Each structure stands twice: as structure tokens, then as C-alpha cells.
Amino acid sequence: MKTVNTINGSFDISYQGQMMVAAGHANDDNLREEFVDTVEVNFIAFLSEDKDIYIVQIDTLFIDDTLRVEIQNELLRNDIPIVFICVASHSHSLPGIDPGKPALGDYNKNYRDFLKQKIVENITKCVKNKDQKQISFSNYKRYSHLSIGRRGSKSKNNFSLLRLRNTVPDFSRLGAYIELTCFWDTHKTRILAIIWTFPAPPVLYPEKNKFSADFPGRVRDLLRKELNDEFLTVLFFPGCAGDMRPLTKSQTKQKKVLDFIVGQSFVECDIDEYEEYCVSLKNELNKCIEFIKNEESNKLLTLIDYQESRIKLEKFGISNRSNKYLRVELLRFNKDSKFIFLNCEPSYAYHDFFGEGCTVTGYSSGVFGYFPTDIQINQGGYEVSGFMPFFGTSGHYIREVEKTLKVECTIN
């Protein structure tokens, strides 16, 4: 029987010695130097007879595709042939490393070079140590009210017909799924790594004079403490967060129905509310882990499959100065569990676009901007056109992007 072995790890990427600006907002010119809590890279390498596949999650806003290619080429020079999937946490309160998005905040070449070197060094070291493990895995998803509809603002550009926001949430489902995959030793006695997906941008951290990985970093720390493993590998994927956002409980109570319809400004919360939100997320994840522990099903990882489909952006009516394609990457564990990675900020409606049992996330490599639904395109708004100047994107989305995606995507 074929088996798939893994190497996994995490390492700190906080950077001392240079004052920098966070990447999340172009109008934020506050210099920062202090990194709060952990700011990390977490990775899992799947090693099989057919190919080696690395998933690397970096605490940062966006990752340009050039960085992914540079890291992959460096590893290839060290005789490490791999497929390399790189996902950003989309944390807004961190230094900019994407040179293609100057309108979203200062790009810092020194930090980018530091990050690239550290990733290559740490992965190379782990591979040479050859601490490979055969693993099993389990999946679970749980509905959560800790995410809520579009983050927008009440500016005239974000309104559509009748001056209503282009995304009207379903009030019976003000939330989204937390999806979790646990990788275990073969006897399911120890968790080796966790991937969790939650469609909400990390824009909560309230202190404007410090760098933070936001809730993905804080929840990672809380999970490690809960599970009594300070070195646990924890990857956070932002899911289909293009029109989702976190909202604290106190703010939810203060909102009126009209506020939900016309959009919400960026969250403003104090450090206690932020901490409460992170603890709530950790508790939701812990419930998922406890459910997985108690269920009987546990699958030995014996097969891993990778496919990629590239669709020219002009097929959707747009172009981007740094990216020519919508990249759809499929990673399948055995024959049932699937991950889809997209190089865009996909609308939440795409979370089930690729079928049952498939976890979909954006923010993979060179993000060209938002990928809206047909309904959103008919209504207009920030996710359809307002974002374009910030991402170096131009054009007009065609009316049937969903049909075009189904027809042009070659993965199966």
C-alpha cells in the first residue's frame, strides 16, 4: 500500500531593527517596530512516491506570485523538487511584502528578503533532518456566528440600486462555517498539525502602533496552550472572505437592520473585546477537535493528488498588471477530502462552488483582487469594480463569471 509521509513545522518571522508601516490600509502611515504575540510561517510538506507538495501559510496581507516562485526555485537548487502552495493569512496589521500593491500600504523589500531567506533556510533544514511521519487525518466543519456579511463602508461607491449595499446577508444565517482538518499520528493519539479555514479578514487588532498577526496568530497561541503543545503546526486559511468580515458580539448588538444592508465600516474594538473574540474562536475550534477525537472515522493518508487550472483573466473581462490568470489549484487527500486554492479574494458564495467535502480558500500567491458572483456583478459595488485601483486591475467583469469558471476550469 502506498503511503504519504509528512514534514511539518513553524517558525517566527518577527523582524527587529527597522521601523515599518503596516500593509492593510493605504492611509495608515504610522511607523511600527514592535511585533505582538507570534508572527509566523507554518508549513506542511506531503512527501509521496509521485510528488512532494508543500503548503506554506505566511502571516502577512498578500503574497505576490514572484515570491512563491523565488522560494520554490531556491529549494530546487537544494535538490528539493516540490509543488509549492503559498497562502497569506490576509492579516492587515503586518508589513507589506507585495510590490504589486503600493496603494494598499508601503512595500518593504528588506522584510520581504528576510522572509524569503528564513522560509528557505527552515524548510531546507527540516527536509535534511528527514523527520518524516506517516499520518492519518480527519475533517469537520461547524457553523459559527463569529463572521458576518460584507465589511464595506457607507460611501457612495459602495451602494447599488436604491442605495443599498451590493451584498444583503441572509438574516437566518449571519455567520459562516469554521472548517478544520487535523493531521494525527497513525494511532490518533497526537495531533501533528492543524489546518483551519474561516472566511473573515483579520482586521480586528486594535493597537495601531504595533504589528500583529491578528486573530490567526492569537488563536494559534491559545490553541497550543489548550492542547499543551507549544510547537504545534497551525495553518490558518482565510477561506472565501471576499465579502465577509468579523464582528464582535457587542457590535452585533448595536447594529440595526439597515446597517447590515448598507454595509459596515471597519471594526473598531478595544483590546478586551479583541481578546474575547479570539477566545471565542479558539473555543469553537476546540469543539471541532473534541468532536473529531470522539468519532470513529480516521483515515490513513495514502494518496495525495495535485492539479492546477489557469484561466486567462480576459475570459472574465478584466486584466491585472501582475497576474494574467485566475489560478485554481486542487489538493486532494485520498479520494475524498479536497482543498481548492484561488489567487483572488473570492466571495463567500464560492465556499461550496467546487462541491461537497471541498474546502475553498483565496489569498494564494499573486492575488489580483476580488472575484464576485453573478448577482454582485449585476448590482455593482466595491467587490465588482471599486477594488480595482488598489490591485492594479482594470476592465469590467462579464455577466456570467460563474458559468465561465465552470466551463474553463480543467480540474476534476
C-alpha positions as CSV (number, residue, x, y, z in Angstrom):
1,M,0.0,0.0,0.0
2,K,1.2,3.5,-0.9
3,T,1.8,5.9,1.9
4,V,2.3,9.7,2.2
5,N,4.8,10.9,4.8
6,T,4.9,14.5,6.1
7,I,7.3,17.0,7.5
8,N,5.8,20.0,9.3
9,G,6.9,22.9,11.3
10,S,6.6,26.6,12.2
11,F,9.0,29.5,12.9
12,D,8.9,33.1,13.9
13,I,9.2,35.9,11.3
14,S,9.1,38.9,13.5
15,Y,11.7,41.4,12.4
16,Q,13.6,43.8,14.6
17,G,15.7,46.8,13.8
18,Q,13.6,48.7,11.3
19,M,10.6,51.0,11.6
20,M,7.9,50.0,9.1
21,V,4.3,50.7,8.1
22,A,1.5,48.1,8.1
23,A,0.2,47.0,4.7
24,G,-3.5,46.9,5.3
25,H,-4.6,50.5,4.7
26,A,-3.1,53.0,2.3
27,N,-3.9,55.9,4.6
28,D,-2.1,54.4,7.5
29,D,1.4,55.9,7.8
30,N,2.0,55.1,11.5
31,L,5.5,53.7,11.9
32,R,5.7,50.5,13.9
33,E,8.6,48.3,15.2
34,E,7.2,46.1,17.9
35,F,5.7,42.7,16.9
36,V,3.0,41.4,19.3
37,D,2.4,37.8,20.1
38,T,3.6,35.3,17.4
39,V,4.0,36.3,13.8
40,E,5.0,33.0,12.0
41,V,5.3,30.8,8.9
42,N,3.6,27.4,9.4
43,F,4.1,24.7,6.8
44,I,3.2,21.0,6.0
45,A,5.1,19.0,3.4
46,F,3.4,15.9,1.9
47,L,6.0,13.5,0.6
48,S,4.9,10.7,-1.7
49,E,6.3,8.5,-4.4
50,D,4.8,10.7,-7.1
51,K,5.5,14.2,-5.9
52,D,6.3,16.4,-2.9
53,I,3.7,19.1,-2.1
54,Y,4.3,21.9,0.3
55,I,1.6,24.1,1.8
56,V,3.1,27.2,3.4
57,Q,1.0,29.7,5.3
58,I,2.6,33.1,6.0
59,D,1.3,35.7,8.4
60,T,1.0,38.6,6.0
61,L,-1.5,40.6,4.0
62,F,-0.8,39.3,0.4
63,I,1.9,37.2,-1.2
64,D,2.9,38.0,-4.8
65,D,3.4,35.1,-7.1
66,T,7.0,36.1,-7.7
67,L,7.8,35.4,-4.1
68,R,6.4,31.9,-4.4
69,V,8.4,31.2,-7.5
70,E,11.6,32.6,-5.9
71,I,11.2,30.4,-2.9
72,Q,10.4,27.3,-4.9
73,N,13.5,27.9,-7.2
74,E,15.7,28.3,-4.1
75,L,14.5,25.0,-2.8
76,L,15.0,23.3,-6.2
77,R,18.6,24.5,-6.1
78,N,18.9,22.5,-2.9
79,D,17.7,19.4,-4.8
80,I,14.2,19.6,-3.3
81,P,11.7,19.1,-6.1
82,I,8.3,20.3,-5.0
83,V,4.9,21.7,-5.8
84,F,4.7,24.9,-3.7
85,I,1.4,26.3,-2.5
86,C,1.7,29.6,-0.6
87,V,-1.2,31.2,1.3
88,A,-1.4,34.5,3.1
89,S,-3.3,34.9,6.3
90,H,-4.6,38.2,5.0
91,S,-3.7,39.9,8.3
92,H,-3.8,43.7,7.7
93,S,-1.6,44.8,10.5
94,L,1.7,43.5,9.1
95,P,4.5,44.9,6.9
96,G,3.8,44.9,3.1
97,I,5.7,42.3,1.0
98,D,3.8,42.6,-2.2
99,P,5.4,45.1,-4.6
100,G,2.4,45.0,-6.9
101,K,0.0,46.7,-4.5
102,P,1.6,50.0,-3.4
103,A,-1.9,51.6,-2.9
104,L,-2.5,49.2,0.0
105,G,0.5,50.4,2.0
106,D,4.2,50.6,1.9
107,Y,6.1,47.7,0.4
108,N,9.1,46.7,2.4
109,K,11.9,45.0,0.4
110,N,14.1,44.3,3.4
111,Y,11.3,42.4,5.2
112,R,10.4,40.5,2.1
113,D,14.0,39.4,1.6
114,F,14.3,38.4,5.3
115,L,11.1,36.4,5.0
116,K,12.2,34.6,1.8
117,Q,15.6,33.7,3.3
118,K,14.0,32.4,6.6
119,I,11.5,30.2,4.7
120,V,14.2,28.6,2.5
121,E,16.5,28.1,5.5
122,N,13.9,26.5,7.8
123,I,12.3,24.2,5.2
124,T,15.7,23.1,3.9
125,K,16.8,22.3,7.5
126,C,13.6,20.3,8.2
127,V,14.0,18.3,4.9
128,K,17.6,17.4,5.7
129,N,16.7,16.2,9.2
130,K,14.2,13.9,7.5
131,D,11.9,13.7,10.5
132,Q,9.2,12.1,8.3
133,K,5.9,10.8,9.7
134,Q,3.2,8.7,8.4
135,I,-0.1,10.3,9.2
136,S,-3.9,10.0,9.3
137,F,-6.3,12.8,9.0
138,S,-9.9,13.8,10.0
139,N,-12.2,16.7,8.8
140,Y,-15.0,18.5,10.4
141,K,-16.9,21.8,9.9
142,R,-19.0,23.7,12.4
143,Y,-21.4,26.6,11.8
144,S,-20.3,29.8,13.6
145,H,-21.8,33.2,14.1
146,L,-18.3,34.8,14.5
147,S,-18.3,36.0,10.9
148,I,-20.9,38.3,9.3
149,G,-21.6,39.9,5.9
150,R,-19.6,42.4,3.8
151,R,-17.2,44.7,5.6
152,G,-17.8,47.7,3.2
153,S,-18.3,51.4,4.1
154,K,-21.2,53.8,3.6
155,S,-19.6,55.7,0.8
156,K,-21.5,56.4,-2.4
157,N,-19.3,54.0,-4.4
158,N,-20.4,51.1,-2.3
159,F,-24.2,51.4,-3.0
160,S,-26.2,49.9,-5.8
161,L,-29.8,50.3,-6.8
162,L,-32.0,52.1,-4.2
163,R,-28.7,53.0,-2.4
164,L,-28.5,49.5,-0.8
165,R,-25.2,47.6,-0.3
166,N,-24.5,45.1,-3.0
167,T,-24.4,42.2,-0.6
168,V,-27.5,41.7,1.6
169,P,-26.8,38.9,4.2
170,D,-29.3,36.1,4.8
171,F,-30.5,37.1,8.3
172,S,-31.2,33.5,9.2
173,R,-27.5,32.7,8.7
174,L,-25.4,35.6,10.0
175,G,-22.2,33.6,10.1
176,A,-20.2,31.0,8.3
177,Y,-18.5,27.7,8.7
178,I,-15.3,27.0,10.5
179,E,-13.6,24.1,8.7
180,L,-10.9,22.1,10.4
181,T,-8.6,19.3,9.3
182,C,-6.5,17.5,11.9
183,F,-3.4,15.5,11.0
184,W,-2.6,12.8,13.5
185,D,-0.1,10.1,14.1
186,T,-1.3,6.8,12.8
187,H,-2.9,5.7,16.1
188,K,-4.7,9.1,16.5
189,T,-3.0,9.7,19.9
190,R,-1.3,13.0,19.0
191,I,-2.2,15.9,16.7
192,L,0.7,16.7,14.5
193,A,-0.7,19.7,12.5
194,I,-4.0,21.6,12.1
195,I,-5.4,23.5,9.1
196,W,-8.4,25.7,9.9
197,T,-10.4,27.8,7.5
198,F,-12.7,30.7,8.4
199,P,-13.9,33.4,6.0
200,A,-13.2,36.6,7.8
201,P,-10.3,39.0,7.2
202,P,-8.0,39.6,10.2
203,V,-8.7,43.3,10.7
204,L,-9.5,43.3,14.4
205,Y,-6.3,44.1,16.2
206,P,-7.0,47.4,17.9
207,E,-3.5,48.8,18.7
208,K,-2.3,50.9,15.7
209,N,1.3,51.3,16.8
210,K,2.2,47.6,16.8
211,F,2.4,44.7,14.3
212,S,0.2,41.7,14.9
213,A,-0.8,38.5,13.1
214,D,-4.3,39.4,14.4
215,F,-6.7,36.7,15.4
216,P,-5.0,33.9,13.4
217,G,-1.8,34.4,15.5
218,R,-3.6,34.9,18.8
219,V,-5.9,31.8,18.3
220,R,-2.8,29.8,17.3
221,D,-1.2,30.7,20.7
222,L,-4.4,29.9,22.6
223,L,-4.8,26.5,20.8
224,R,-1.2,25.5,21.6
225,K,-1.8,26.3,25.2
226,E,-5.1,24.4,25.2
227,L,-3.5,21.3,23.6
228,N,-0.4,21.6,25.6
229,D,1.9,21.7,22.6
230,E,3.9,24.9,22.2
231,F,5.3,23.8,18.8
232,L,2.1,22.6,17.2
233,T,1.9,23.4,13.5
234,V,-1.3,25.5,12.9
235,L,-2.2,26.8,9.4
236,F,-4.9,29.4,9.0
237,F,-6.6,29.8,5.6
238,P,-8.9,32.9,5.2
239,G,-11.5,30.9,3.1
240,C,-13.9,32.8,0.9
241,A,-13.6,36.1,2.8
242,G,-14.1,38.5,-0.1
243,D,-17.4,39.8,1.3
244,M,-17.2,38.5,4.9
245,R,-15.8,40.1,8.0
246,P,-15.5,39.5,11.7
247,L,-17.8,41.5,14.0
248,T,-17.6,41.4,17.8
249,K,-20.7,40.5,19.9
250,S,-21.1,43.9,21.4
251,Q,-21.1,45.5,17.9
252,T,-23.6,42.9,16.6
253,K,-26.0,44.0,19.3
254,Q,-25.5,47.7,18.4
255,K,-26.2,47.2,14.7
256,K,-29.6,47.9,13.2
257,V,-31.1,46.1,10.2
258,L,-30.2,49.0,7.9
259,D,-26.6,48.8,8.9
260,F,-26.4,45.2,7.8
261,I,-27.9,46.0,4.5
262,V,-25.9,49.1,3.6
263,G,-22.6,47.8,4.8
264,Q,-20.3,48.0,7.8
265,S,-17.3,50.1,8.4
266,F,-14.0,48.5,9.6
267,V,-14.3,47.1,13.1
268,E,-13.2,49.3,16.0
269,C,-12.9,47.3,19.2
270,D,-10.7,47.6,22.3
271,I,-8.1,45.0,23.4
272,D,-10.5,43.2,25.8
273,E,-13.1,42.7,23.0
274,Y,-10.4,41.5,20.7
275,E,-9.2,39.0,23.3
276,E,-12.8,37.8,23.9
277,Y,-13.2,37.3,20.2
278,C,-10.0,35.3,19.9
279,V,-11.0,33.1,22.9
280,S,-14.4,32.5,21.3
281,L,-12.8,31.4,18.1
282,K,-10.4,29.1,20.0
283,N,-13.4,27.5,21.8
284,E,-15.2,26.9,18.5
285,L,-12.1,25.2,17.2
286,N,-11.7,23.1,20.3
287,K,-15.3,21.9,19.9
288,C,-14.4,20.7,16.4
289,I,-11.3,18.9,17.7
290,E,-13.2,17.2,20.5
291,F,-15.8,16.0,18.0
292,I,-13.1,14.6,15.8
293,K,-11.4,12.9,18.8
294,N,-14.7,11.1,19.7
295,E,-15.7,10.0,16.2
296,E,-14.5,6.6,15.0
297,S,-13.5,7.6,11.4
298,N,-9.9,8.3,10.9
299,K,-8.2,7.9,7.5
300,L,-4.6,6.9,6.9
301,L,-3.2,9.3,4.2
302,T,-2.2,7.0,1.3
303,L,-2.7,9.2,-1.7
304,I,-2.3,12.9,-2.5
305,D,-3.2,14.5,-5.8
306,Y,-2.4,18.0,-7.2
307,Q,-4.0,19.6,-10.2
308,E,-3.8,23.2,-11.5
309,S,-6.0,25.1,-13.9
310,R,-5.1,28.5,-15.3
311,I,-7.8,30.7,-16.8
312,K,-6.9,33.9,-18.5
313,L,-8.4,36.9,-16.7
314,E,-9.6,38.3,-20.0
315,K,-12.1,35.5,-20.1
316,F,-13.8,37.3,-17.2
317,G,-13.4,40.7,-18.8
318,I,-10.5,42.0,-16.6
319,S,-6.8,42.3,-16.7
320,N,-4.1,42.8,-14.0
321,R,-0.6,44.2,-14.3
322,S,1.0,41.4,-12.1
323,N,-1.3,38.4,-12.9
324,K,-2.6,37.1,-16.2
325,Y,-4.6,34.2,-14.9
326,L,-7.1,33.0,-12.3
327,R,-5.2,30.1,-10.8
328,V,-7.3,27.2,-9.4
329,E,-5.2,24.7,-7.5
330,L,-6.6,21.4,-6.3
331,L,-5.1,19.4,-3.5
332,R,-6.9,16.1,-2.8
333,F,-6.3,13.8,0.2
334,N,-7.0,10.1,-0.7
335,K,-10.0,10.4,-3.0
336,D,-12.5,12.3,-0.8
337,S,-11.1,15.4,1.0
338,K,-10.3,18.3,-1.2
339,F,-8.8,21.8,-0.9
340,I,-9.1,24.4,-3.6
341,F,-6.7,27.4,-3.6
342,L,-7.6,30.6,-5.6
343,N,-5.3,33.6,-6.3
344,C,-8.1,36.1,-5.5
345,E,-10.4,37.3,-2.8
346,P,-13.4,35.1,-3.5
347,S,-17.0,35.9,-2.5
348,Y,-18.3,33.7,0.3
349,A,-20.8,32.2,-2.2
350,Y,-17.8,30.2,-3.7
351,H,-17.3,28.2,-0.5
352,D,-19.4,25.4,-1.9
353,F,-18.8,26.0,-5.6
354,F,-16.5,23.0,-6.1
355,G,-18.7,20.5,-4.4
356,E,-19.3,18.8,-1.1
357,G,-16.3,18.0,1.1
358,C,-14.2,20.7,-0.5
359,T,-12.5,23.5,1.5
360,V,-12.1,26.6,-0.6
361,T,-9.7,29.4,0.2
362,G,-8.4,32.5,-1.6
363,Y,-5.3,34.6,-0.9
364,S,-2.9,32.1,-2.6
365,S,0.1,33.7,-4.3
366,G,-0.5,36.6,-6.6
367,V,-3.9,38.0,-5.6
368,F,-5.4,40.1,-8.5
369,G,-8.4,41.3,-6.5
370,Y,-12.0,40.3,-5.7
371,F,-13.8,37.5,-7.6
372,P,-17.5,38.4,-7.3
373,T,-20.6,36.4,-8.0
374,D,-23.0,37.0,-10.9
375,I,-25.5,38.6,-8.5
376,Q,-22.9,41.0,-7.2
377,I,-21.8,41.9,-10.8
378,N,-25.4,42.8,-11.6
379,Q,-25.6,45.1,-8.5
380,G,-22.2,46.7,-8.7
381,G,-20.2,47.8,-5.7
382,Y,-16.7,47.6,-4.2
383,E,-16.2,43.8,-4.8
384,V,-17.1,44.3,-8.5
385,S,-15.1,47.4,-9.5
386,G,-14.3,49.6,-6.5
387,F,-11.3,47.4,-5.5
388,M,-9.6,47.6,-8.9
389,P,-7.4,50.7,-8.5
390,F,-5.9,49.3,-5.3
391,F,-4.9,46.0,-7.0
392,G,-3.7,47.2,-10.4
393,T,-6.7,45.6,-12.0
394,S,-8.8,47.1,-14.9
395,G,-11.8,46.2,-17.1
396,H,-15.4,45.2,-16.4
397,Y,-16.5,41.8,-15.2
398,I,-18.6,39.9,-17.7
399,R,-22.1,38.9,-16.6
400,E,-21.6,35.2,-16.3
401,V,-18.4,34.7,-14.4
402,E,-19.7,31.6,-12.6
403,K,-20.6,29.8,-15.8
404,T,-17.2,30.8,-17.3
405,L,-15.4,29.4,-14.3
406,K,-17.2,26.1,-14.6
407,V,-16.5,25.8,-18.3
408,E,-12.9,26.9,-18.3
409,C,-11.7,25.1,-15.1
410,T,-10.0,21.9,-16.1
411,I,-9.5,20.2,-12.7
412,N,-11.7,17.3,-11.8
